[in-house]
């Protein structure tokens, strides 16, 4: 793994964490994006990561 791809991985990990936190907040009824919105964002993000890494995941 190159340094550039590690930085991308680290950034994606932080995005995953943020999306999961938003999902928990949406599921608990707190104000913010709906659970469906958060789930859609998470799935889209994971697909982008797979494409950017060339299917290495």
HUJO-V689657 format. One line per field, one symbol per residue. psi: psi as a letter, one per 40 degrees, with the letter a starting at -180 (. if undefined). burial: + if it has 16 or more other ideal C-beta (glycine too) atoms within 10 Angstrom, else -. Layout:
BEGIN
psi->???
burial->???
END
This chain:
BEGIN
psi->hidddddddddddddddddddddddddeeiiaiiddddddddddddddddddefee.
burial->-----------+--+---+--++--+--------+--++-++------+--------
END
